[in-house]
Amino acid sequence: MKAAVISERGAAPAVQEFQEPVPLDGAVLIEVDTAGLGGWDVLGAYRMGVEYPCVIRGEGVGRATDGRRVYFGERSVMPFGAWAERTLVPEAEVWNVPDWVDDRTAITMGIAATGALVPLEHAKIRKGEQVLVLGATGTLGQVALQLARYLGAGRVVAAARSAESLQRLKARGIADEVVVLGGEDDVGALKAAAGEGFDVVLDLVCGQPMLNALKATRWGARILTIGTGAGRQVNLDIADLLFRSLACIGTGQRPPSERREIWERLLRISRDENIQVDYLDYTLDQAAEAWASQVAGPHAKITARIRA
């Protein structure tokens, strides 16, 4: 079969012939229609200790051998993955896709949207509160802004480095205000956008942007950090955290049944709230281009048609 194959850790994928998955007890053989690509895929953190070559894991939508249209996450049986004509996935990780859900939405409401909803619900947003999303122009950030409003936020502010992408979010009404980071005075810019202070910060980047955002929060603020794109180590002045809370929230280790329930709920929220996300669409043959785009930071969800 044709697949996007990684030959060694850190290498870009090449489209080539790859071994066929063989039916296995407890796993579902899937003909892949659409695959997704995200930050974890290019970082390769979950590939530590695996053997190469292997297919890009990703997440996707396809047809099980019994005809069901299904979604599956990035937990394919190694060395298989979503970026191939066929893959093999543990039964618990294969979820039926409702007829009214398109492939791209099914994929976006999986890993990315779950990563936004879980920490935002942990923050217990109260009606009318101000929410800041750091790193807001990526897929998770775009979804998070809209989910924050759905959960009761009165004002949502997007902060990131790309002025063009931020302005698109504001023009579409996804963000009430935007802050372009990377200037001479990020703290001042964040404080100016915060007014009396942010109540909730969803931090997707960590590093200095998170430390700067702390200075624009008010007493009682909740800071949820779930990403490390701007750095994994911080030199925190504890005075900036007084009368506030800081938590690191993960979603990947939850049992499949819980993640499936969250995904199904997000599908309904996406329909009812008309959740909007920017997309970049490729084909399997363009896997190297899609990979390079994800590495560069696409400000969109990358998907690919695997089967015409």
FIKOL-954449 format. One line per field, with one value per residue (C-alpha): residue in one letter; x, y, z; residue number from 0. Coordinates in nm, 2 decimals. Example, Ala and Ser with C-alpha at 12.3 -4.5 7.8 and 13.67 -1.06 7.14 Angstrom:
2
residuo: (A;S)
X: (1.23;1.37)
Y: (-0.45;-0.11)
Z: (0.78;0.71)
num: (0;1)
***
This chain:
308
residuo: (M;K;A;A;V;I;S;E;R;G;A;A;P;A;V;Q;E;F;Q;E;P;V;P;L;D;G;A;V;L;I;E;V;D;T;A;G;L;G;G;W;D;V;L;G;A;Y;R;M;G;V;E;Y;P;C;V;I;R;G;E;G;V;G;R;A;T;D;G;R;R;V;Y;F;G;E;R;S;V;M;P;F;G;A;W;A;E;R;T;L;V;P;E;A;E;V;W;N;V;P;D;W;V;D;D;R;T;A;I;T;M;G;I;A;A;T;G;A;L;V;P;L;E;H;A;K;I;R;K;G;E;Q;V;L;V;L;G;A;T;G;T;L;G;Q;V;A;L;Q;L;A;R;Y;L;G;A;G;R;V;V;A;A;A;R;S;A;E;S;L;Q;R;L;K;A;R;G;I;A;D;E;V;V;V;L;G;G;E;D;D;V;G;A;L;K;A;A;A;G;E;G;F;D;V;V;L;D;L;V;C;G;Q;P;M;L;N;A;L;K;A;T;R;W;G;A;R;I;L;T;I;G;T;G;A;G;R;Q;V;N;L;D;I;A;D;L;L;F;R;S;L;A;C;I;G;T;G;Q;R;P;P;S;E;R;R;E;I;W;E;R;L;L;R;I;S;R;D;E;N;I;Q;V;D;Y;L;D;Y;T;L;D;Q;A;A;E;A;W;A;S;Q;V;A;G;P;H;A;K;I;T;A;R;I;R;A)
X: (0.00;0.10;0.20;0.39;0.68;0.93;1.26;1.43;1.36;1.34;1.33;1.06;0.82;0.85;0.56;0.64;0.51;0.48;0.37;0.00;-0.15;-0.27;-0.59;-0.53;-0.75;-0.87;-0.79;-0.99;-0.86;-0.95;-0.95;-0.84;-1.03;-0.89;-0.59;-0.50;-0.17;-0.08;0.20;0.26;0.31;0.60;0.75;0.75;0.74;0.51;0.76;1.03;1.15;0.96;1.12;1.16;1.04;0.69;0.39;0.30;0.05;-0.19;-0.57;-0.82;-1.16;-1.22;-1.42;-1.39;-1.41;-1.77;-1.86;-1.88;-1.75;-1.52;-1.28;-0.95;-0.69;-0.31;-0.29;-0.27;-0.09;0.27;0.42;0.10;-0.08;-0.34;-0.12;-0.16;-0.42;-0.49;-0.42;-0.48;-0.63;-0.72;-1.10;-1.14;-0.99;-1.23;-1.54;-1.85;-1.89;-2.24;-2.37;-2.41;-2.04;-1.78;-1.44;-1.25;-1.48;-1.46;-1.08;-1.06;-1.30;-1.06;-0.72;-0.72;-1.07;-1.04;-0.71;-0.91;-1.23;-1.07;-0.86;-1.13;-1.38;-1.13;-1.11;-1.48;-1.53;-1.80;-2.04;-1.89;-1.52;-1.23;-1.04;-0.70;-0.57;-0.19;-0.09;-0.44;-0.38;-0.33;-0.61;-0.64;-0.63;-0.90;-1.13;-1.05;-1.16;-1.50;-1.54;-1.45;-1.74;-1.96;-1.87;-1.97;-1.68;-1.79;-1.48;-1.21;-0.87;-0.63;-0.25;0.01;0.30;0.12;-0.05;-0.22;-0.37;-0.49;-0.67;-0.85;-0.98;-1.10;-1.26;-1.46;-1.57;-1.39;-1.18;-1.30;-0.95;-0.60;-0.25;0.05;0.34;0.71;0.72;0.91;0.66;0.45;0.35;0.22;0.03;-0.13;-0.22;-0.38;-0.60;-0.68;-0.83;-0.88;-0.71;-0.78;-0.97;-0.86;-0.55;-0.53;-0.16;-0.06;0.30;0.45;0.79;0.82;0.47;0.31;0.52;0.42;0.05;0.06;0.13;-0.20;-0.42;-0.63;-0.67;-0.84;-0.72;-0.68;-0.39;-0.40;-0.09;-0.09;0.18;0.56;0.61;0.78;0.99;0.96;1.14;1.04;1.19;0.88;0.86;0.61;0.47;0.31;0.12;-0.01;-0.39;-0.39;-0.37;-0.15;-0.22;-0.08;-0.37;-0.32;-0.58;-0.40;-0.39;-0.77;-0.94;-1.08;-1.44;-1.39;-1.22;-1.49;-1.76;-1.58;-1.54;-1.91;-2.00;-1.77;-1.93;-2.26;-2.11;-1.94;-2.27;-2.48;-2.23;-2.10;-1.73;-1.51;-1.15;-0.91;-0.79;-0.50;-0.59;-0.34;-0.33;-0.12;0.13;0.19;0.28;0.62;0.47;0.21;0.48;0.69;0.38;0.31;0.67;0.65;0.33;0.04;-0.22;-0.47;-0.56;-0.38;-0.58;-0.52;-0.74;-0.59;-0.85;-1.03)
Y: (0.00;0.36;0.55;0.85;0.68;0.82;0.63;0.76;0.99;1.36;1.28;1.42;1.16;1.01;0.86;0.50;0.15;0.01;-0.32;-0.40;-0.42;-0.77;-0.83;-0.86;-0.97;-0.66;-0.42;-0.28;-0.27;0.07;0.20;0.56;0.84;1.15;1.20;1.49;1.62;1.81;1.94;1.61;1.43;1.65;1.67;1.30;1.28;0.97;0.79;0.76;0.40;0.28;0.11;0.27;0.28;0.37;0.56;0.91;0.84;1.13;1.08;1.01;0.91;0.60;0.28;-0.03;-0.37;-0.40;-0.08;0.16;0.52;0.57;0.82;0.70;0.89;0.88;0.53;0.31;-0.03;0.04;0.08;0.19;0.53;0.75;0.87;0.54;0.38;0.13;0.12;-0.09;0.06;-0.09;-0.14;0.11;0.39;0.35;0.56;0.58;0.91;1.04;1.10;1.47;1.52;1.58;1.42;1.74;1.83;1.47;1.51;1.86;1.77;1.49;1.57;1.95;2.04;1.80;1.97;2.30;2.19;1.99;2.28;2.54;2.33;2.29;2.67;2.69;3.01;3.23;3.43;3.75;3.67;3.77;3.49;3.52;3.25;3.25;3.10;3.15;3.13;2.75;2.50;2.44;2.82;2.89;2.63;2.74;3.10;2.98;2.73;2.99;3.20;2.89;2.83;3.18;3.41;3.77;3.87;3.66;3.79;3.62;3.66;3.53;3.64;3.65;3.98;3.87;3.56;3.75;4.01;3.73;3.60;3.95;4.01;3.69;3.77;3.48;3.71;4.04;4.18;4.06;4.11;4.08;3.92;3.97;4.34;4.57;4.56;4.25;4.30;4.65;4.52;4.24;4.48;4.72;4.45;4.31;4.63;4.52;4.19;3.85;3.60;3.29;3.23;2.93;2.91;2.70;2.81;2.85;3.02;3.40;3.47;3.28;3.48;3.81;3.71;3.65;4.02;4.10;3.89;3.98;3.82;3.49;3.42;3.07;2.99;2.66;2.57;2.29;2.37;2.44;2.60;2.91;2.71;2.44;2.62;2.94;3.17;3.24;3.52;3.37;3.72;3.72;3.40;3.52;3.48;3.30;2.94;2.77;2.42;2.19;2.00;1.68;1.49;1.21;0.96;0.96;0.62;0.58;0.58;0.92;1.07;0.93;1.10;1.43;1.39;1.32;1.62;1.84;1.72;1.85;2.17;2.23;2.19;2.40;2.68;2.67;2.63;2.77;2.65;2.74;2.44;2.35;2.05;1.82;1.48;1.18;1.25;1.59;1.45;1.61;1.95;1.91;1.81;2.12;2.34;2.19;2.24;2.61;2.67;2.67;2.87;2.61;2.24;2.03;1.74;1.52;1.31;0.96;0.79;0.98)
Z: (0.00;-0.04;0.28;0.42;0.59;0.84;0.82;1.13;1.43;1.32;0.95;0.71;0.56;0.21;0.02;-0.07;-0.07;0.28;0.43;0.46;0.81;0.90;1.09;1.46;1.75;1.94;1.65;1.36;1.00;0.84;0.49;0.54;0.37;0.54;0.77;1.00;1.11;1.43;1.64;1.82;1.49;1.38;1.73;1.74;2.12;2.12;1.89;2.15;2.17;1.86;1.56;1.22;0.95;1.05;0.91;1.03;1.31;1.30;1.33;1.07;0.93;0.72;0.68;0.90;0.73;0.85;0.66;0.95;0.90;1.19;1.35;1.51;1.70;1.69;1.86;1.55;1.61;1.53;1.27;1.11;1.11;0.95;0.66;0.47;0.25;0.54;0.91;1.22;1.54;1.88;1.90;2.19;1.99;1.69;1.72;1.49;1.30;1.28;0.92;0.98;1.06;0.78;0.80;0.88;1.17;1.31;1.31;1.45;1.74;1.84;1.97;1.92;2.05;2.34;2.44;2.45;2.62;2.91;3.06;2.99;3.19;3.46;3.49;3.57;3.37;3.53;3.32;3.19;3.27;3.05;2.89;2.73;2.49;2.43;2.10;1.97;1.60;1.58;1.56;1.93;1.99;1.74;1.89;2.24;2.18;2.06;2.34;2.60;2.48;2.48;2.84;2.95;2.89;2.83;2.65;2.47;2.37;2.13;2.16;1.92;1.70;1.37;1.32;1.00;1.15;1.46;1.25;1.07;1.40;1.51;1.17;1.19;1.55;1.70;1.92;2.07;2.09;1.98;2.11;1.88;2.08;2.01;2.04;2.27;2.55;2.55;2.91;2.84;2.54;2.74;3.02;2.78;2.64;2.98;3.14;3.51;3.44;3.28;3.48;3.29;3.08;2.85;2.78;2.47;2.46;2.81;2.83;2.85;2.71;3.00;3.25;3.08;3.08;3.46;3.50;3.32;3.54;3.84;4.18;4.15;3.80;3.68;3.45;3.26;3.06;2.81;2.56;2.54;2.20;2.36;2.61;2.87;3.15;3.33;3.59;3.79;4.04;4.29;4.37;4.02;4.12;4.45;4.49;4.15;4.05;3.79;3.66;3.39;3.23;3.01;2.81;2.64;2.94;2.99;2.92;2.56;2.69;2.85;2.55;2.32;2.54;2.52;2.14;2.09;2.30;2.10;1.77;1.90;2.03;1.70;1.52;1.76;1.80;1.44;1.55;1.27;1.20;0.92;0.72;0.48;0.26;0.10;-0.06;0.05;-0.22;-0.07;0.27;0.27;0.20;0.47;0.72;0.63;0.68;1.02;1.13;1.02;1.21;0.97;1.18;1.04;1.08;0.82;0.66;0.36;0.14;0.14;-0.08;-0.36)
num: (0;1;2;3;4;5;6;7;8;9;10;11;12;13;14;15;16;17;18;19;20;21;22;23;24;25;26;27;28;29;30;31;32;33;34;35;36;37;38;39;40;41;42;43;44;45;46;47;48;49;50;51;52;53;54;55;56;57;58;59;60;61;62;63;64;65;66;67;68;69;70;71;72;73;74;75;76;77;78;79;80;81;82;83;84;85;86;87;88;89;90;91;92;93;94;95;96;97;98;99;100;101;102;103;104;105;106;107;108;109;110;111;112;113;114;115;116;117;118;119;120;121;122;123;124;125;126;127;128;129;130;131;132;133;134;135;136;137;138;139;140;141;142;143;144;145;146;147;148;149;150;151;152;153;154;155;156;157;158;159;160;161;162;163;164;165;166;167;168;169;170;171;172;173;174;175;176;177;178;179;180;181;182;183;184;185;186;187;188;189;190;191;192;193;194;195;196;197;198;199;200;201;202;203;204;205;206;207;208;209;210;211;212;213;214;215;216;217;218;219;220;221;222;223;224;225;226;227;228;229;230;231;232;233;234;235;236;237;238;239;240;241;242;243;244;245;246;247;248;249;250;251;252;253;254;255;256;257;258;259;260;261;262;263;264;265;266;267;268;269;270;271;272;273;274;275;276;277;278;279;280;281;282;283;284;285;286;287;288;289;290;291;292;293;294;295;296;297;298;299;300;301;302;303;304;305;306;307)
***
